[in-house]
Amino acid sequence: MKEPFLSDDAFLADVEAVGDDDRTVYLWWLGQSGFLVQHSPERLLLDPYLSDSLTRKYAGTEKPHVRMTRRVVDPARLPDVDVVTSTHSHTDHLDAETLVPILDKNPDARLLVSRANQAFAAGRVGHPGQVLSVDEHHAYVGPSFGISVVPAAHDRIERDENGSLRCIGFIIRTGRCTIYHSGDTVVYDGIAELLRPHGIDIAILPINGKVGNMSGTDAARLAKEVGARIVIPCHYDMFEFNTATPDEFVAECERLGQPYRVLRQGERFSSSELEMHGR
């Protein structure tokens, strides 16, 4: 099993070490599509999966979810969390064993989900008062984070009977930085035209190339097409049956001249690194 770049006490110490710097946006990869984002005074968790619930659930089946990298941190130890997101209802993006201890420890935190998934999410985590819905017409605005919604095509774009998206991505505006967290999605017709006007600084994209996600080549090309200042790959090195190496992604970024950063789980990225890439 792979070891995170930082984990447990060392990871928490690294998070605390950045202090109350309101000039810089920091993010840490937590594994799969999970990220911790900090811009003083708020902390945002994007789709965290910090348990072994799926490994236990699928043990002995035809699709065992064998974990590849050790967990970065116990979710019950994450302090001062203000906002958590879930892009869709699959357990590696909406995990009760991760979310319940986070919401218990942070009773003022809000879990943002698509309107189509609000009732399901509230039932899963058991904190209905902390679950808020967002959609294409209703964003979230907090002291440090403004979060709006774009469609995600987890194979295809799906809506419920009321027209609400089942799978979403997030545009996060914080400080002078705009982050696109795609959730699980393939590249669909019109996605680049939809994203380009947002002026994306950091694109966070899956690269596993299966189970309704884009490949490393797709991710590099989309980042280039939308003008992302940097692209960070995710959704790999978690489960043996559904992973990829970053090699294809890196090779295509290099070919295109697209700036990128490959993180290890538990590793920090700082928006100050964007300065070398201009706009």
C-alpha positions in Angstrom: 0.0 0.0 0.0 1.2 3.5 -0.9 1.9 6.0 1.9 0.6 9.6 1.7 3.0 12.5 1.3 1.7 13.6 4.7 -0.8 11.9 7.0 -2.3 12.1 10.5 -0.4 14.5 12.8 2.0 15.6 10.1 -0.8 16.5 7.8 -2.8 18.4 10.4 0.4 20.3 11.4 0.9 21.3 7.8 -2.7 22.6 7.5 -2.3 24.6 10.7 1.1 25.9 9.6 -0.4 28.1 6.9 -2.1 30.2 9.6 -4.5 33.0 8.7 -2.9 34.0 5.4 -5.7 35.8 3.5 -3.5 36.5 0.5 -3.0 32.8 -0.5 -5.3 29.9 -1.4 -4.1 26.5 -0.2 -5.3 23.1 -1.1 -4.4 19.6 -0.2 -5.3 16.4 -2.1 -7.1 13.9 0.3 -7.3 11.1 -2.3 -9.9 10.2 -5.0 -11.7 13.5 -5.7 -11.2 14.8 -2.2 -9.5 18.2 -1.5 -9.2 20.5 1.5 -9.2 24.1 0.4 -8.2 26.9 2.8 -8.5 30.7 2.3 -8.7 32.6 5.6 -11.1 32.5 7.4 -12.8 29.5 5.8 -12.0 25.9 5.1 -13.8 24.0 2.3 -13.8 20.2 1.8 -14.4 19.0 -1.7 -15.9 15.5 -2.0 -13.9 13.9 0.8 -13.6 10.1 1.1 -11.7 9.2 4.2 -12.9 5.8 5.2 -12.7 2.1 4.2 -16.5 1.8 3.8 -16.3 0.8 0.1 -13.5 -1.7 0.8 -15.7 -3.4 3.4 -18.9 -3.2 1.3 -17.4 -4.9 -1.8 -15.1 -7.4 -0.1 -15.6 -10.8 -1.6 -17.5 -9.5 -4.7 -16.6 -9.5 -8.3 -15.4 -5.8 -8.0 -13.5 -5.6 -4.7 -12.5 -2.0 -3.8 -8.9 -2.7 -2.7 -7.5 0.5 -1.3 -4.1 1.5 -2.9 -3.1 4.5 -0.7 -3.4 4.7 3.1 -5.9 7.2 4.4 -4.6 10.7 4.9 -6.4 11.6 8.1 -9.2 10.5 10.3 -12.2 12.7 9.3 -13.1 13.2 13.0 -9.9 15.1 13.5 -10.6 17.8 10.8 -11.2 21.0 12.7 -12.8 24.3 11.6 -14.5 23.0 8.5 -17.0 25.5 7.2 -18.3 24.0 3.9 -18.3 20.5 2.5 -19.4 19.5 -1.1 -20.7 16.4 -2.7 -20.9 16.4 -6.5 -23.1 13.3 -6.7 -24.4 10.4 -4.6 -21.8 7.7 -5.2 -20.2 6.7 -1.9 -16.7 7.9 -2.8 -18.2 11.4 -3.1 -20.9 11.1 -0.4 -19.6 8.8 2.3 -21.5 8.7 5.6 -18.4 7.3 7.5 -16.5 10.4 6.3 -19.2 13.1 6.5 -21.0 12.2 9.8 -17.9 12.7 12.0 -17.0 15.9 10.1 -20.5 17.3 10.6 -20.6 16.1 14.2 -17.3 17.9 14.9 -18.3 21.0 12.9 -22.0 21.7 13.7 -22.0 25.0 11.8 -20.6 23.4 8.7 -22.8 23.1 5.6 -22.9 20.2 3.2 -23.6 21.4 -0.4 -25.3 18.9 -2.7 -27.3 19.1 -5.9 -31.0 19.8 -5.4 -31.8 16.4 -6.9 -29.7 14.7 -4.2 -30.7 16.7 -1.2 -33.2 14.3 0.4 -30.9 11.3 -0.3 -27.9 13.1 1.2 -29.8 14.2 4.3 -30.9 10.6 4.9 -27.5 9.2 4.4 -25.6 11.6 6.8 -28.5 12.2 9.3 -27.9 15.9 9.5 -30.7 17.4 7.5 -30.3 20.9 9.0 -26.7 21.0 7.7 -27.5 19.9 4.1 -28.0 22.7 1.6 -29.0 22.3 -2.0 -27.4 24.3 -4.9 -28.1 24.2 -8.6 -27.5 26.1 -11.8 -29.6 29.0 -10.5 -28.8 28.9 -6.7 -25.2 29.4 -5.6 -23.6 29.4 -2.2 -21.9 32.6 -0.9 -19.8 32.6 2.3 -17.1 34.9 3.8 -14.3 33.4 1.7 -16.0 31.1 -0.9 -18.5 31.7 -3.6 -19.6 28.4 -5.1 -21.7 27.9 -8.3 -22.8 24.8 -10.2 -22.0 23.5 -13.7 -23.3 20.2 -15.2 -21.2 17.0 -14.9 -21.7 14.1 -17.3 -21.0 10.9 -15.3 -21.4 9.1 -18.6 -24.1 11.6 -19.5 -25.9 14.6 -18.1 -28.8 13.4 -16.0 -31.7 15.4 -14.4 -34.5 14.4 -12.1 -38.2 14.8 -12.7 -37.9 18.5 -11.8 -35.1 19.1 -14.1 -32.4 19.3 -11.4 -29.0 18.0 -12.2 -28.0 14.7 -10.5 -24.3 15.1 -11.1 -22.6 18.5 -10.8 -19.3 20.2 -10.8 -18.3 23.3 -8.8 -16.8 26.7 -9.7 -15.3 28.0 -6.5 -14.2 31.7 -6.3 -12.0 32.5 -3.4 -9.6 35.4 -3.0 -8.2 36.1 -6.4 -8.5 32.5 -7.4 -11.1 30.5 -9.4 -11.1 26.7 -9.0 -13.1 24.3 -11.1 -13.8 20.9 -9.4 -15.4 18.8 -12.0 -16.7 15.9 -10.0 -17.0 12.7 -12.0 -17.5 13.6 -15.7 -16.5 12.9 -19.2 -15.8 15.7 -21.7 -19.2 16.5 -23.1 -20.3 18.8 -26.0 -20.1 22.4 -25.0 -18.2 21.9 -21.7 -15.3 24.1 -22.8 -17.5 26.9 -24.0 -19.3 26.7 -20.7 -16.2 26.9 -18.6 -14.0 29.3 -20.5 -15.8 32.5 -19.4 -15.1 31.7 -15.7 -11.4 32.4 -16.1 -10.3 29.2 -14.3 -7.0 29.3 -12.5 -7.0 25.8 -11.1 -8.8 22.9 -12.8 -9.2 19.7 -10.8 -10.0 16.9 -13.1 -10.3 13.1 -13.0 -7.9 11.0 -15.1 -9.0 7.4 -14.5 -10.6 7.1 -17.9 -13.4 4.7 -17.0 -16.6 4.5 -14.9 -17.9 7.7 -16.4 -14.7 9.8 -16.1 -12.3 11.4 -18.6 -8.8 10.1 -19.3 -5.5 11.8 -18.6 -5.4 12.9 -22.2 -8.9 14.2 -22.0 -8.1 16.2 -18.8 -5.0 17.8 -20.3 -6.8 18.8 -23.4 -9.8 20.2 -21.6 -7.6 22.2 -19.3 -5.8 23.7 -22.3 -9.0 24.4 -24.1 -10.5 26.3 -21.2 -7.3 28.3 -20.5 -6.7 26.9 -17.0 -3.5 28.4 -15.5 -2.8 25.0 -13.9 -4.5 21.6 -13.9 -4.3 19.0 -11.0 -5.3 15.4 -11.7 -7.4 13.3 -9.3 -9.5 10.1 -9.1 -6.7 7.6 -9.2 -4.5 5.7 -6.7 -7.5 4.9 -4.5 -9.0 1.6 -5.7 -7.1 -1.0 -7.7 -10.0 -1.7 -10.1 -10.5 1.9 -11.1 -7.2 3.8 -11.4 -4.6 5.0 -13.8 -1.1 6.4 -13.6 -0.6 10.2 -14.3 1.9 9.3 -17.1 -0.6 9.8 -20.0 -1.8 13.1 -18.4 1.7 14.4 -17.9 2.8 13.5 -21.4 -0.2 15.3 -23.0 0.2 18.4 -20.7 3.9 18.5 -21.8 3.0 18.2 -25.5 0.4 21.0 -25.2 2.4 23.3 -23.0 -0.4 23.1 -20.4 0.9 23.8 -16.8 0.1 21.0 -14.4 0.9 19.8 -10.9 0.7 16.2 -9.8 0.2 15.9 -6.1 0.7 13.0 -3.8 -2.2 12.4 -1.3 -1.7 14.7 1.7 0.4 17.1 -0.3 -0.2 20.9 -0.4 -0.6 23.2 -3.3 -0.4 27.0 -3.0 -1.9 29.6 -5.3 1.4 31.5 -5.1 2.6 28.8 -7.6 0.3 30.3 -10.2 2.4 33.5 -10.5 4.9 31.7 -12.6 2.2 30.8 -15.2 0.7 34.3 -15.7 -2.8 34.8 -17.2 
